[in-house]
Amino acid sequence: MPDQDIAADRREITDALMTALNRRHEVLDAIVEAEDRATAVDAIAALLGTSARSAEAVLGLSFNQLTKDSRRTIAAELDDLNSQLHFTLNERPASKGETLALRPFASATDRDLFAARTEEIKAAGDGSGAPAGNLDDEIQAALNRVAAEEAAWFVAVEGTDKVGMVFGELVDGEVNVRVWIHPEHRKHGYGTAALRKSRSEMAAYFPAVPMIVRAPGVAPS
């Protein structure tokens, strides 16, 4: 994840924490009225107008963070993050991942996207770092690995646009994850959004298996 997206991510969470502390009575009421943790997260997110990820951080606040000194520390961190960032969310609108979706790769409709990726990366789709082979052979090999539960390939979709791909390959007890965004859709935060979305998808395909994020075309060590 780019440094600027990491900072923006942290800023969103820190801002939510500050808002929650300022509205602590409302937040506490929402938590007390919630049936379970998931309901509490949804209630906090709706109350504060923030993401589920930030709502989780709010729910995880400990009592010692309610003191004036802790609130000053969080406020100082928020000021620092605001001063570090030289872009607005409007410049990278997709980084929050609110509209991006991942769907399984389909050979009939997504061959063109994989072809564009292979033309640019010039490496096999399995993440081994080997030179790219015949496109159809590569796709068939990937589908075989998916069927054997050794891989999971996804297409990142924004509306009707296919903006990139996410590759997950099971290697030595780890899932090696690679994200590739089509050149026409870069610098909007889609890589960050796709990576975020991939965590839950990979967890569903490979339960309890560690996820390792790798650069495109880099072979596992």
C-alpha positions as CSV (number, residue, x, y, z in Angstrom):
1,M,0.0,0.0,0.0
2,P,1.5,3.4,-1.0
3,D,2.7,5.6,2.0
4,Q,0.1,8.3,1.2
5,D,-2.7,5.7,1.3
6,I,-1.4,4.4,4.6
7,A,-1.4,7.9,6.0
8,A,-4.9,8.5,4.7
9,D,-6.1,5.3,6.2
10,R,-4.6,6.2,9.5
11,R,-6.1,9.7,9.3
12,E,-9.6,8.3,8.7
13,I,-9.3,6.1,11.8
14,T,-7.8,8.8,13.9
15,D,-10.5,11.3,12.9
16,A,-13.1,8.7,13.8
17,L,-11.5,8.2,17.2
18,M,-11.6,11.9,17.9
19,T,-15.2,12.2,16.7
20,A,-16.1,9.2,18.9
21,L,-14.5,10.7,21.9
22,N,-16.3,14.0,21.4
23,R,-19.6,12.1,21.0
24,R,-18.7,9.5,23.6
25,H,-22.2,9.5,25.2
26,E,-23.9,8.8,21.9
27,V,-21.3,6.1,20.9
28,L,-21.7,4.4,24.3
29,D,-25.5,4.4,23.9
30,A,-25.2,2.8,20.4
31,I,-22.8,0.1,21.8
32,V,-25.0,-0.7,24.7
33,E,-28.1,-1.0,22.5
34,A,-26.3,-3.3,20.0
35,E,-27.2,-6.9,19.9
36,D,-23.7,-8.1,19.1
37,R,-20.3,-6.8,17.9
38,A,-21.2,-6.7,14.2
39,T,-24.3,-4.7,15.0
40,A,-22.3,-2.3,17.2
41,V,-19.8,-1.7,14.4
42,D,-22.6,-0.9,12.0
43,A,-24.3,1.4,14.5
44,I,-21.0,3.3,15.2
45,A,-20.3,3.6,11.4
46,A,-23.7,5.0,10.8
47,L,-23.6,7.3,13.8
48,L,-20.1,8.8,12.9
49,G,-20.5,8.5,9.1
50,T,-17.3,6.5,8.9
51,S,-16.1,3.1,7.5
52,A,-16.5,-0.2,9.3
53,R,-12.8,-0.4,9.7
54,S,-12.8,2.9,11.6
55,A,-15.8,1.8,13.6
56,E,-13.9,-1.3,14.6
57,A,-11.1,1.0,15.9
58,V,-13.7,3.0,17.9
59,L,-15.2,-0.1,19.4
60,G,-11.7,-1.2,20.5
61,L,-11.1,2.0,22.5
62,S,-10.0,1.4,26.1
63,F,-11.1,3.4,29.0
64,N,-7.6,5.0,29.5
65,Q,-8.0,6.6,26.1
66,L,-10.9,8.6,27.4
67,T,-8.7,10.8,29.5
68,K,-7.9,14.4,28.5
69,D,-4.3,13.6,28.0
70,S,-5.0,10.7,25.7
71,R,-7.5,12.8,23.7
72,R,-4.8,15.5,23.3
73,T,-2.4,12.8,22.0
74,I,-4.9,11.5,19.4
75,A,-5.7,15.1,18.4
76,A,-2.0,15.8,17.9
77,E,-1.6,12.7,15.8
78,L,-4.5,13.8,13.6
79,D,-3.0,17.3,13.1
80,D,0.3,15.6,12.2
81,L,-1.3,13.3,9.6
82,N,-3.2,16.2,8.1
83,S,0.1,18.1,7.7
84,Q,1.8,15.1,6.1
85,L,-0.8,14.6,3.4
86,H,-0.4,16.5,0.2
87,F,-3.5,15.1,-1.6
88,T,-7.2,14.9,-0.9
89,L,-9.4,11.9,-1.1
90,N,-10.9,13.4,-4.3
91,E,-7.5,12.8,-6.0
92,R,-7.5,9.1,-5.0
93,P,-11.3,8.5,-4.8
94,A,-11.1,4.7,-5.1
95,S,-8.6,4.1,-2.2
96,K,-11.4,3.7,0.4
97,G,-12.7,0.7,-1.6
98,E,-16.4,1.7,-1.2
99,T,-17.4,1.0,-4.8
100,L,-14.8,-1.5,-6.0
101,A,-15.8,-5.1,-6.2
102,L,-13.9,-8.4,-6.8
103,R,-15.4,-11.2,-8.7
104,P,-13.8,-14.5,-9.8
105,F,-11.8,-14.5,-13.0
106,A,-13.7,-15.9,-16.0
107,S,-11.7,-17.2,-18.9
108,A,-14.3,-16.3,-21.5
109,T,-14.8,-12.7,-20.6
110,D,-11.5,-11.8,-18.9
111,R,-8.9,-13.1,-21.3
112,D,-8.3,-9.6,-22.6
113,L,-7.5,-8.3,-19.2
114,F,-5.1,-11.0,-18.4
115,A,-3.5,-10.5,-21.8
116,A,-3.0,-6.8,-21.0
117,R,-1.4,-7.7,-17.7
118,T,0.9,-10.4,-19.3
119,E,1.9,-8.0,-22.0
120,E,3.1,-5.5,-19.4
121,I,4.5,-7.8,-16.8
122,K,5.9,-10.4,-19.2
123,A,5.9,-13.0,-16.5
124,A,3.8,-16.1,-15.8
125,G,0.5,-15.5,-13.9
126,D,1.4,-18.0,-11.2
127,G,3.8,-15.6,-9.5
128,S,6.8,-17.9,-10.0
129,G,8.7,-15.2,-11.9
130,A,9.1,-17.5,-14.9
131,P,8.6,-16.0,-18.4
132,A,5.0,-15.8,-19.6
133,G,3.9,-18.8,-21.6
134,N,1.1,-19.3,-24.1
135,L,-1.9,-17.2,-22.8
136,D,-4.5,-19.9,-23.1
137,D,-2.2,-22.5,-21.5
138,E,-1.6,-20.0,-18.6
139,I,-5.3,-19.5,-18.1
140,Q,-6.1,-23.2,-18.2
141,A,-3.3,-23.9,-15.7
142,A,-4.7,-21.2,-13.4
143,L,-8.2,-22.6,-13.6
144,N,-6.8,-26.0,-12.8
145,R,-5.1,-24.6,-9.7
146,V,-8.3,-22.8,-8.7
147,A,-10.3,-26.1,-9.0
148,A,-7.6,-27.8,-6.9
149,E,-8.0,-25.0,-4.3
150,E,-4.4,-24.0,-4.8
151,A,-5.1,-20.5,-6.3
152,A,-7.8,-17.8,-6.4
153,W,-7.9,-15.2,-9.2
154,F,-10.2,-12.2,-9.1
155,V,-11.1,-9.3,-11.4
156,A,-11.3,-5.9,-9.8
157,V,-14.5,-4.2,-11.1
158,E,-15.6,-0.5,-10.7
159,G,-19.1,-0.3,-12.1
160,T,-18.8,-1.8,-15.6
161,D,-15.1,-1.2,-15.9
162,K,-12.5,-4.0,-15.3
163,V,-9.7,-2.1,-13.6
164,G,-7.3,-4.8,-12.6
165,M,-6.7,-8.3,-11.2
166,V,-5.9,-9.9,-7.9
167,F,-3.9,-13.1,-7.9
168,G,-3.7,-15.5,-4.9
169,E,-1.4,-18.5,-5.1
170,L,-1.0,-21.1,-2.3
171,V,2.8,-21.7,-1.8
172,D,4.4,-23.5,1.1
173,G,1.5,-22.9,3.4
174,E,1.1,-19.2,2.5
175,V,-1.1,-17.3,0.1
176,N,1.1,-15.1,-2.1
177,V,-1.1,-12.2,-3.2
178,R,-0.4,-9.9,-6.1
179,V,-2.4,-7.0,-7.4
180,W,-2.2,-5.6,-10.9
181,I,-4.1,-2.5,-12.0
182,H,-4.5,-1.7,-15.6
183,P,-2.4,1.4,-16.6
184,E,-5.6,3.3,-17.6
185,H,-6.9,3.1,-14.1
186,R,-3.8,3.8,-12.0
187,K,-3.2,6.6,-9.6
188,H,-6.8,6.5,-8.3
189,G,-6.2,4.2,-5.4
190,Y,-7.6,1.0,-7.0
191,G,-4.5,-1.0,-5.9
192,T,-5.1,-0.1,-2.3
193,A,-8.8,-0.8,-2.6
194,A,-8.3,-4.2,-4.3
195,L,-5.8,-5.2,-1.6
196,R,-8.3,-4.4,1.1
197,K,-11.0,-6.3,-0.6
198,S,-8.7,-9.3,-1.2
199,R,-8.2,-9.9,2.5
200,S,-11.7,-11.2,3.1
201,E,-11.8,-13.0,-0.3
202,M,-8.5,-14.8,0.4
203,A,-9.6,-15.7,3.9
204,A,-12.7,-17.3,2.5
205,Y,-10.8,-19.3,-0.1
206,F,-7.9,-20.2,2.3
207,P,-9.1,-20.2,5.9
208,A,-6.4,-19.6,8.5
209,V,-3.7,-19.4,5.9
210,P,-1.2,-16.4,6.2
211,M,-1.5,-13.9,3.4
212,I,1.7,-12.4,1.9
213,V,1.5,-9.4,-0.4
214,R,4.1,-9.5,-3.2
215,A,4.9,-7.1,-6.0
216,P,3.7,-8.1,-9.5
217,G,5.9,-10.7,-11.1
218,V,8.0,-11.3,-8.0
219,A,8.8,-14.9,-7.3
220,P,8.2,-16.3,-3.8
221,S,11.5,-16.7,-1.9
